[in-house]
Each structure stands twice: as structure tokens, then as C-alpha cells.
Amino acid sequence: MGDRESKSDSKRCIDPRLVIEDIIGEYGKVMEEYGGYRVEVLDHMMFPWANVFKLLLRLGHEVWVDIDGEKLIIISKPKPD
């Protein structure tokens, strides 16, 4: 039973940034910013939009999409309590 608990605990401690990086692969770049994330979309056709938005919203973040030059940017921050 102790092993089961430690495996469960380790799943809860995964860094969301690493999960986002895994989801977007080579199609974007992630940076932490103001307690949230700034995701630069490098290939808007192949980018996994729905998966990224779902993850950020499940984390309890507010999410915005903006443009920086020619690049689309996803910005998130935790919702205030």
C-alpha cells in the first residue's frame, strides 16, 4: 500500500510546465511568467491548441491569446481566489 501512495503522490507533484512542454513538443515554447505561463506558438497548424487550453483551464488559470509580431502567444495566470 505504501508504494501505491508514493506513486499517487508523485503524479500530483508533476511540474505543469513540463507537461505543457511535452504536449506542445517542437510546435511551441513555454516560459513561466507572473505565476503562469507564456506559450509561444511556433507552428500554428500543428500546435495542439485544445490540449493546451484544457490543461491551462484545468489548472485554474485564466487564459488569453495575443500576437507578438507574427507569433501567436498564449498567456495564462492563476485565477485569483
C-alpha positions as CSV (number, residue, x, y, z in Angstrom):
1,M,0.0,0.0,0.0
2,G,2.9,2.4,0.7
3,D,4.1,2.0,-2.9
4,R,0.7,2.9,-4.2
5,E,0.6,6.1,-2.1
6,S,4.0,7.2,-3.2
7,K,3.2,6.7,-6.9
8,S,-0.1,8.6,-6.5
9,D,1.8,11.5,-4.7
10,S,4.4,11.7,-7.4
11,K,1.7,12.1,-10.1
12,R,0.3,15.1,-8.2
13,C,3.7,16.8,-8.0
14,I,4.4,16.9,-11.7
15,D,5.5,20.4,-12.9
16,P,2.8,21.7,-15.2
17,R,5.4,23.4,-17.3
18,L,6.9,20.0,-18.1
19,V,3.5,18.7,-19.1
20,I,2.9,21.7,-21.4
21,E,6.3,21.2,-23.0
22,D,5.5,17.5,-23.5
23,I,2.2,18.4,-25.1
24,I,3.5,21.0,-27.5
25,G,6.8,19.4,-28.4
26,E,8.5,21.3,-31.2
27,Y,5.4,23.3,-32.1
28,G,5.8,25.8,-29.3
29,K,8.0,27.2,-26.5
30,V,7.0,27.6,-22.8
31,M,8.2,30.2,-20.3
32,E,7.0,30.8,-16.8
33,E,5.7,34.3,-16.3
34,Y,4.0,36.1,-13.4
35,G,2.9,32.8,-11.8
36,G,1.5,31.5,-15.0
37,Y,2.8,30.6,-18.5
38,R,3.6,32.3,-21.7
39,V,3.4,29.8,-24.6
40,E,4.9,30.9,-27.9
41,V,3.3,29.1,-30.9
42,L,5.9,28.2,-33.4
43,D,3.7,26.2,-35.8
44,H,0.1,27.2,-35.6
45,M,-1.1,24.5,-37.9
46,M,0.4,21.6,-35.9
47,F,0.0,23.2,-32.5
48,P,-2.2,21.1,-30.1
49,W,-4.5,24.0,-29.2
50,A,-7.3,22.1,-27.5
51,N,-4.9,20.1,-25.2
52,V,-3.0,23.2,-24.1
53,F,-6.2,25.2,-23.4
54,K,-7.7,22.3,-21.5
55,L,-4.6,21.8,-19.3
56,L,-4.3,25.5,-18.5
57,L,-8.0,25.8,-17.7
58,R,-7.9,22.6,-15.5
59,L,-5.0,24.2,-13.6
60,G,-7.5,27.0,-12.7
61,H,-5.8,29.6,-15.0
62,E,-7.3,32.5,-16.9
63,V,-6.1,32.2,-20.5
64,W,-5.5,34.9,-23.2
65,V,-4.3,34.7,-26.8
66,D,-2.3,37.6,-28.1
67,I,0.0,38.3,-31.1
68,D,3.7,39.4,-30.8
69,G,4.9,40.4,-34.2
70,E,3.9,37.4,-36.4
71,K,3.8,34.9,-33.5
72,L,0.7,33.8,-31.6
73,I,1.1,33.8,-27.8
74,I,-0.9,32.1,-25.2
75,I,-0.7,33.7,-21.8
76,S,-2.1,32.3,-18.6
77,K,-2.2,33.2,-14.9
78,P,-3.8,31.6,-11.9
79,K,-7.3,32.8,-11.2
80,P,-7.4,35.0,-8.1
81,D,-9.1,33.4,-5.0
